[in-house]
Structure formats: C-alpha cells, structure tokens
Amino acid sequence: MNSPSRCELTEEEYEAFQWDTREDCEVRQILDRVADKWSLLVIALLDLNTLRFTELKYKIDGISQRMLTTTLRHLERDGLVSRTVYPVVPPRVDYALTPLGMTLHKTIQSLVTWTEDHRSEIAVARDQYDKRVNA
C-alpha cells in the first residue's frame, strides 16, 4: 500500500495532474522546488561554475537577499547545491551544483533549448491571440 507521500501510480492509474491535488506528495514538493524561477536561475548559473552568494545575487536580476538565501537553503536541503564555508575573514561561502544538481541542469538545458527553438512560433501565437482577444 502506498503512503500519500510516495504517490506512485501504475500506468493504468496515472492521470495527468493527479499529483497536483495532494499537497503531501513528494513529487509535487520536488516539482514546486525545482520549477520555480529562482531555483531555475540558480541551477543554470551554477553549471560548471562555483559562485559566491554575492556573485549569484549580482547575476540574478530582481532577487532579494532573503529570497536567494531561502532558495539556496532549499536547493542544498534537496541535495542539488553544495555550500562550502571557508574559515577566513571576511567569511567566504561558495555554492556549486552537486552531481544530482548537474543531472537536473541537463533537463533545464533541454527546456531552454526547446524554448529557443520555438520562440518565434510562440511569438506568432501570442500575437494572434492578442489580436483575437483585443478585437
């Protein structure tokens, strides 16, 4: 018997968005974490780079210090980002993708590539929609 937090289904039982109705579903929790805009940007920036907190904040337009701190803590808790503290004055903290985080970056890169490949089609569709709705 599956617990609500596991939310595993057989192919016959699977229905799109079924996970979305169960707040205690681990799949939903993980998707909520990795699919938010700040997490996506942090993961993208840490690809092959180790960055300090201030470097991340500088590179992510519009993120507050509090939101970046929260995002990094969540990504670290999920095993996607590592945090290394150096015992120097002033304190130095570096962030990097873990091997698990690197596998997620590949997925994110696929999404970015798809977006780049289809952005003109999406622009046309948006234009057509706007003309239809505003007519």
N, C-alpha and C positions, 0 to 999 in steps of 0.2 A: 504494500500500500504506500502510495506517495504522500509525503507531507506537503502542505501548501507551499513551503519554501522551495521545494525541489521543482514543482510544476512541470514534470516531464510527462510527455504525452506520446502515445503511439501515433503512427501515421494516420490511422483511422480516426483517432480522437482529435487530431490537430485542427484547429480553426484559427484563421488569422485573427490576431489581436486578443486571443483568449488570455494570454499572459497579462494583457493590459488591465484586466479587471481585478487582478489580485495584487494588492499592494505589498503583500509579504512575499511575493515571488522573487527569487534571487535573480532570475533573468531580467525582470523589469528593473530591479535595482541597478544591475550592472549596465543595462542599456541607458538608463537615466543618467548614470555617471559618465559613461564614455561618449555619449552622444550630445552632451551639452557643449555649447560653443566654446567656453573657456577651456574645457578639457581637450577638445579637438585642437585648439590652437597651441596649447602647451605641448601636447604629444607631437604635433607637427614641428614645432621649434626645437624639440629635444632630439629629433632624428639626427644621429651621428654627432650631436653636439652636447657637451656638458655646459650648462649655463648657471650663472648665479641668479639669485632672486631678482636683484636689480636689473640684470640684463633681460630677464623674462618680462618684468614689468615694463621696461622701456620698449620692448618689441611688440607687446600686446596692447594695441591702442584701446583705451577706454576701460581697462580693467583696474579695479581699485586694489589697494594693497590687501585689504581684508579678503576680497574675493580670490585673489591669487593665492593667498595663504591657505584658504579653505580648499581651493581646487587642488593645490599641491598635496595637502594632507590627505585628501580623499584618494588621489591617484597613488600616493605612497601606501596607504592602507590597502588598496586593491592590488598592490604588487606591480604596478605599472611604471612607477617612478621611484628611483632611489635618491636618498638625501644623504650627502656626506658633509659632516661638520669638521672643520679644521680648527685645532686649538691655537688660534693666532689672535692677535689684537690689531685691528677690529676683527670680530668673528667672520669667518668665511664659510659659506654654505653653498655647495654645488648640487645641482639636480641633473639627473640623467635618466634615460629610459632603461628599464630593466630588459632582460631578454623577452619577457612576456609583453612588455610595452612595445618592443620592436615588432612583434608579430601583429599587434594592433595597428601600428603605424602603416604596415603594408596594406591593411584593409582600408584605412583612411586615405592612403595614396590612391587606391583604386577608385574611391568615391570622388576624389579631386580630379582624377583623370577623366572619369565619366562626365563630370561637370564641365570640364574644359572642352571635351569632345562635343557636347550637346548644348553649349551655352547659346549659340546662335539660334538653334531651334527653340530653345526656351524663350529667348528674347522675342522671336516672332510670335510664339504662342501668347506671351504676355501682352504684346501689342494688340493682337487680335482680340483677346479677352477684354482689354481696356476699352477698345473701340466699341465692342459689342455692349458692354455694361454701361458705358458713358453715352451711348447713342440715344 
